[in-house]
């Protein structure tokens, strides 16, 4: 048992704690008013350096790329419509021998990130590392750090019902708009990396935020829990900002 349901059966814990979860699934009792979504990161070798970087947009020759197992409720539609069907939208269950998963991401303009058994996937972090614009296909998923990050500015979100039209959706994005999104991917990737020795994975996001933003992030979370505006918290609000080094 994992995800939001792991604590749902202990109602006092579920209702009275701030749960930090990778599988931030609102259909499984994840409560965005008090809980926090956390990025899922898969470090296969344990190394935390050399993970980021990719080709410039002008040298990215693949419109969209995905490689992964066919599981969960959403991926079958992706495979049905796109696996082996189009050279521009390359969808694989198993990559051909000699083709590198990470190199494919680094030379793709867009990296398809569909939910599998869980709404969360380490694939969107891998896409960000490769400076590849993530194409998110999910339902009931609250994105990590969405209180302080505008996901619309650096990702493309495609409803499940529009999977058959995926190529057209990506092709009609103006080049200047795509370039801005890809630049933002490069800007935010530092918030999804792991740091050593003092910071754990993904909490690099908190460390890299401007301190005033981090204080506001905590305040927004507490606003939701307490049901009051931060400005009405008076001394408490100022103390919280001081705790995180903010000066507002």
The 8 nearest C-alpha neighbors of each residue, nearest first, counted from 0:
[[1, 5, 4, 2, 3, 6, 7, 8],
 [2, 0, 5, 4, 3, 22, 6, 20],
 [1, 3, 22, 4, 5, 20, 0, 21],
 [4, 2, 29, 5, 27, 28, 6, 7],
 [5, 3, 7, 6, 2, 27, 1, 28],
 [4, 6, 1, 3, 0, 2, 7, 8],
 [7, 5, 9, 4, 13, 8, 3, 12],
 [8, 6, 4, 13, 9, 10, 5, 3],
 [7, 9, 6, 10, 5, 4, 13, 12],
 [10, 8, 6, 7, 12, 11, 13, 5],
 [9, 11, 13, 12, 8, 7, 14, 6],
 [10, 12, 14, 13, 9, 15, 16, 7],
 [13, 11, 15, 10, 9, 14, 16, 6],
 [12, 14, 10, 7, 6, 11, 15, 16],
 [13, 15, 11, 12, 10, 16, 17, 7],
 [16, 14, 12, 13, 11, 17, 10, 33],
 [17, 15, 12, 18, 13, 14, 34, 33],
 [16, 18, 34, 33, 19, 15, 35, 13],
 [17, 19, 34, 16, 20, 35, 13, 33],
 [20, 18, 35, 36, 34, 37, 17, 21],
 [21, 19, 36, 37, 22, 23, 18, 2],
 [20, 22, 37, 23, 39, 38, 36, 119],
 [21, 23, 119, 2, 20, 24, 118, 117],
 [24, 22, 36, 21, 141, 20, 29, 140],
 [23, 25, 140, 139, 26, 29, 27, 22],
 [24, 26, 29, 139, 28, 27, 30, 23],
 [25, 27, 24, 28, 139, 29, 140, 138],
 [26, 28, 25, 24, 29, 3, 4, 2],
 [29, 27, 25, 26, 3, 30, 4, 24],
 [30, 28, 25, 24, 3, 23, 27, 31],
 [29, 31, 32, 34, 33, 28, 25, 35],
 [32, 30, 34, 33, 29, 35, 141, 25],
 [33, 31, 223, 30, 34, 224, 220, 35],
 [32, 34, 31, 224, 17, 30, 223, 220],
 [35, 33, 18, 17, 31, 30, 19, 32],
 [36, 34, 19, 18, 37, 20, 31, 33],
 [35, 37, 143, 20, 23, 21, 19, 142],
 [36, 38, 21, 143, 20, 19, 35, 39],
 [39, 37, 21, 143, 40, 201, 36, 191],
 [38, 40, 121, 21, 120, 37, 41, 119],
 [41, 39, 121, 38, 42, 124, 200, 201],
 [40, 42, 121, 43, 39, 125, 122, 124],
 [43, 41, 45, 44, 40, 46, 47, 193],
 [42, 44, 45, 41, 46, 40, 47, 121],
 [45, 43, 46, 42, 47, 41, 48, 50],
 [44, 46, 42, 43, 47, 41, 48, 193],
 [47, 45, 44, 48, 42, 43, 49, 50],
 [46, 48, 193, 45, 50, 49, 194, 42],
 [49, 47, 50, 46, 51, 193, 192, 194],
 [48, 50, 51, 47, 52, 46, 128, 129],
 [51, 49, 48, 128, 47, 52, 129, 46],
 [52, 50, 128, 129, 49, 53, 130, 127],
 [51, 53, 129, 130, 128, 50, 105, 54],
 [52, 54, 105, 129, 130, 55, 106, 51],
 [53, 55, 106, 105, 58, 59, 56, 52],
 [54, 56, 57, 58, 59, 53, 106, 130],
 [57, 55, 59, 58, 54, 108, 178, 181],
 [56, 58, 55, 59, 60, 54, 108, 106],
 [59, 57, 56, 55, 60, 54, 106, 107],
 [60, 58, 106, 107, 56, 108, 57, 61],
 [59, 61, 58, 107, 106, 62, 108, 57],
 [62, 60, 107, 87, 63, 59, 108, 106],
 [61, 63, 87, 108, 107, 88, 109, 60],
 [64, 62, 109, 88, 110, 61, 107, 108],
 [65, 63, 89, 110, 111, 90, 88, 107],
 [64, 66, 90, 111, 91, 110, 89, 67],
 [67, 65, 91, 92, 90, 93, 94, 64],
 [68, 66, 92, 91, 69, 65, 93, 90],
 [67, 69, 92, 70, 66, 93, 91, 74],
 [68, 70, 74, 75, 67, 92, 71, 78],
 [71, 69, 115, 68, 116, 74, 72, 75],
 [70, 72, 116, 115, 73, 74, 69, 114],
 [71, 73, 74, 70, 75, 115, 116, 114],
 [74, 72, 75, 71, 76, 114, 115, 113],
 [73, 75, 77, 76, 69, 72, 70, 71],
 [76, 74, 78, 77, 73, 79, 69, 72],
 [77, 75, 79, 74, 78, 73, 80, 162],
 [78, 76, 74, 75, 80, 79, 81, 162],
 [79, 77, 82, 75, 81, 76, 80, 74],
 [78, 80, 76, 77, 81, 75, 82, 74],
 [81, 79, 77, 78, 163, 76, 82, 84],
 [80, 82, 84, 78, 77, 79, 90, 83],
 [83, 81, 90, 78, 84, 91, 79, 80],
 [82, 84, 85, 81, 90, 89, 91, 86],
 [85, 83, 81, 82, 86, 80, 88, 89],
 [84, 86, 88, 87, 83, 89, 81, 82],
 [87, 85, 88, 89, 84, 83, 61, 62],
 [86, 88, 62, 85, 61, 89, 63, 166],
 [89, 87, 63, 85, 86, 62, 64, 90],
 [88, 90, 64, 86, 87, 63, 65, 85],
 [91, 89, 82, 65, 66, 64, 81, 88],
 [92, 90, 66, 93, 94, 82, 65, 67],
 [91, 93, 67, 68, 66, 94, 69, 90],
 [94, 92, 91, 95, 66, 67, 68, 96],
 [93, 95, 91, 96, 98, 92, 66, 100],
 [96, 94, 98, 97, 93, 91, 99, 92],
 [97, 95, 98, 94, 99, 93, 100, 91],
 [96, 98, 95, 99, 94, 100, 102, 103],
 [97, 99, 96, 95, 94, 100, 103, 102],
 [100, 98, 102, 101, 103, 97, 94, 96],
 [101, 99, 103, 102, 104, 98, 94, 66],
 [100, 102, 104, 103, 99, 105, 129, 125],
 [103, 101, 105, 99, 104, 100, 106, 98],
 [104, 102, 100, 101, 106, 105, 99, 107],
 [105, 103, 101, 107, 102, 106, 129, 131],
 [104, 106, 53, 129, 102, 103, 107, 54],
 [105, 107, 59, 103, 104, 54, 60, 102],
 [108, 106, 61, 59, 104, 109, 105, 62],
 [107, 109, 62, 131, 59, 61, 63, 132],
 [108, 110, 63, 132, 131, 107, 133, 62],
 [111, 109, 133, 64, 63, 134, 131, 126],
 [110, 112, 134, 65, 64, 133, 113, 135],
 [113, 111, 135, 134, 123, 122, 136, 110],
 [114, 112, 136, 135, 137, 111, 115, 74],
 [113, 115, 118, 137, 117, 119, 120, 136],
 [114, 116, 71, 117, 70, 118, 113, 74],
 [115, 117, 71, 70, 114, 118, 72, 119],
 [118, 116, 115, 119, 114, 22, 120, 71],
 [117, 119, 114, 140, 22, 137, 24, 115],
 [120, 118, 22, 117, 114, 21, 39, 121],
 [119, 121, 122, 39, 114, 123, 118, 117],
 [120, 122, 39, 40, 124, 123, 41, 125],
 [123, 121, 125, 120, 124, 112, 126, 40],
 [122, 124, 126, 125, 121, 112, 133, 127],
 [125, 123, 127, 126, 122, 121, 128, 40],
 [124, 126, 122, 128, 123, 127, 129, 121],
 [127, 125, 123, 129, 131, 124, 128, 133],
 [126, 128, 130, 124, 129, 125, 188, 131],
 [127, 129, 51, 125, 126, 130, 188, 50],
 [128, 130, 105, 126, 53, 52, 131, 127],
 [131, 129, 127, 128, 185, 53, 184, 52],
 [130, 132, 126, 129, 109, 108, 127, 110],
 [131, 133, 109, 154, 181, 110, 108, 130],
 [134, 132, 110, 154, 109, 126, 123, 135],
 [135, 133, 111, 155, 112, 156, 110, 154],
 [134, 136, 156, 112, 113, 133, 155, 157],
 [137, 135, 113, 157, 158, 112, 156, 159],
 [138, 136, 114, 113, 135, 118, 140, 139],
 [137, 139, 140, 118, 136, 114, 159, 158],
 [138, 140, 25, 24, 26, 141, 137, 118],
 [141, 139, 24, 138, 23, 118, 142, 137],
 [142, 140, 23, 36, 143, 139, 24, 31],
 [141, 143, 145, 140, 36, 144, 23, 150],
 [144, 142, 36, 37, 145, 38, 141, 35],
 [143, 145, 146, 147, 148, 142, 36, 37],
 [144, 146, 148, 147, 143, 142, 149, 150],
 [147, 145, 144, 148, 216, 219, 149, 143],
 [146, 148, 145, 144, 216, 149, 212, 213],
 [149, 147, 145, 144, 150, 146, 143, 152],
 [150, 148, 151, 152, 145, 147, 153, 146],
 [149, 151, 152, 153, 154, 148, 145, 142],
 [150, 152, 149, 154, 153, 155, 156, 148],
 [151, 153, 150, 149, 180, 154, 183, 179],
 [154, 152, 180, 184, 183, 150, 151, 181],
 [155, 153, 133, 151, 150, 132, 134, 152],
 [156, 154, 134, 135, 133, 157, 151, 153],
 [157, 155, 135, 134, 136, 154, 158, 151],
 [156, 158, 136, 135, 155, 159, 161, 134],
 [159, 157, 160, 161, 136, 156, 162, 137],
 [158, 160, 161, 162, 136, 157, 73, 137],
 [159, 161, 158, 162, 163, 157, 164, 76],
 [160, 162, 164, 159, 158, 163, 165, 157],
 [161, 163, 165, 164, 159, 160, 77, 158],
 [164, 162, 161, 165, 80, 160, 77, 166],
 [165, 163, 161, 162, 167, 166, 168, 160],
 [166, 164, 162, 168, 167, 163, 169, 161],
 [167, 165, 169, 168, 164, 170, 88, 87],
 [166, 168, 170, 169, 165, 164, 171, 172],
 [169, 167, 165, 166, 170, 171, 164, 172],
 [170, 168, 166, 167, 171, 172, 165, 62],
 [169, 171, 167, 172, 168, 166, 62, 173],
 [170, 172, 169, 168, 173, 167, 166, 174],
 [171, 173, 170, 169, 174, 177, 176, 168],
 [174, 172, 176, 175, 171, 177, 170, 178],
 [173, 175, 177, 176, 178, 172, 179, 171],
 [174, 176, 178, 177, 173, 179, 172, 180],
 [177, 175, 179, 173, 174, 178, 180, 172],
 [176, 178, 174, 180, 179, 175, 181, 173],
 [179, 177, 175, 181, 176, 180, 174, 182],
 [180, 178, 182, 176, 177, 181, 183, 175],
 [181, 179, 153, 183, 177, 182, 178, 152],
 [180, 182, 184, 178, 183, 179, 132, 177],
 [183, 181, 185, 179, 184, 180, 178, 186],
 [182, 184, 186, 180, 185, 181, 153, 187],
 [185, 183, 181, 187, 182, 186, 153, 130],
 [186, 184, 182, 183, 188, 130, 187, 181],
 [185, 187, 183, 184, 188, 182, 189, 190],
 [188, 186, 184, 189, 190, 185, 183, 191],
 [187, 189, 190, 191, 185, 127, 186, 128],
 [190, 188, 187, 191, 192, 186, 204, 203],
 [204, 189, 191, 188, 203, 187, 192, 207],
 [192, 190, 201, 189, 188, 204, 124, 203],
 [191, 193, 189, 201, 190, 200, 203, 194],
 [194, 192, 200, 201, 47, 199, 203, 191],
 [195, 193, 198, 199, 203, 200, 196, 192],
 [196, 194, 197, 198, 193, 199, 47, 200],
 [195, 197, 198, 194, 199, 193, 200, 47],
 [196, 198, 195, 199, 194, 203, 202, 193],
 [199, 197, 194, 195, 196, 202, 203, 200],
 [198, 200, 202, 194, 193, 201, 197, 195],
 [201, 199, 193, 202, 192, 194, 203, 198],
 [200, 202, 203, 191, 204, 192, 193, 199],
 [203, 201, 204, 205, 200, 199, 198, 206],
 [204, 202, 201, 206, 205, 190, 207, 193],
 [190, 205, 203, 202, 207, 206, 201, 191],
 [206, 204, 202, 203, 208, 207, 213, 190],
 [205, 207, 203, 204, 208, 202, 209, 210],
 [206, 208, 204, 205, 203, 190, 209, 189],
 [209, 207, 205, 206, 210, 213, 212, 204],
 [208, 210, 212, 211, 213, 207, 206, 245],
 [209, 211, 213, 245, 212, 244, 208, 243],
 [210, 212, 245, 214, 213, 209, 215, 246],
 [213, 211, 215, 209, 210, 214, 216, 208],
 [214, 212, 216, 210, 215, 211, 208, 205],
 [213, 215, 240, 211, 217, 216, 243, 212],
 [214, 216, 218, 212, 213, 217, 219, 211],
 [217, 215, 213, 219, 214, 218, 212, 220],
 [218, 216, 220, 214, 215, 219, 221, 213],
 [219, 217, 215, 221, 220, 216, 222, 229],
 [218, 220, 222, 216, 221, 217, 215, 223],
 [219, 221, 217, 218, 223, 222, 33, 216],
 [220, 222, 224, 218, 223, 219, 225, 217],
 [223, 221, 219, 227, 225, 220, 226, 224],
 [224, 222, 226, 221, 32, 220, 225, 33],
 [223, 225, 221, 33, 222, 226, 220, 32],
 [226, 224, 222, 227, 223, 221, 228, 220],
 [225, 227, 223, 222, 224, 228, 221, 229],
 [228, 226, 222, 225, 229, 231, 223, 232],
 [227, 229, 231, 230, 222, 232, 226, 219],
 [228, 230, 232, 231, 236, 222, 218, 227],
 [229, 231, 228, 232, 233, 236, 227, 237],
 [232, 230, 229, 228, 233, 227, 236, 234],
 [231, 233, 229, 236, 235, 230, 234, 228],
 [234, 232, 235, 231, 236, 230, 237, 229],
 [233, 235, 237, 236, 238, 232, 239, 231],
 [234, 236, 238, 232, 233, 237, 239, 229],
 [237, 235, 239, 232, 238, 234, 233, 229],
 [236, 238, 234, 240, 239, 235, 241, 233],
 [237, 239, 241, 235, 236, 240, 234, 242],
 [238, 240, 242, 236, 241, 237, 235, 214],
 [239, 241, 214, 245, 237, 243, 242, 238],
 [242, 240, 244, 238, 243, 239, 245, 237],
 [243, 241, 239, 240, 244, 238, 245, 214],
 [244, 242, 241, 240, 214, 245, 210, 213],
 [245, 243, 241, 210, 242, 240, 246, 211],
 [244, 246, 211, 240, 210, 241, 243, 247],
 [245, 247, 244, 211, 241, 240, 210, 237],
 [246, 245, 211, 240, 237, 241, 214, 215]]
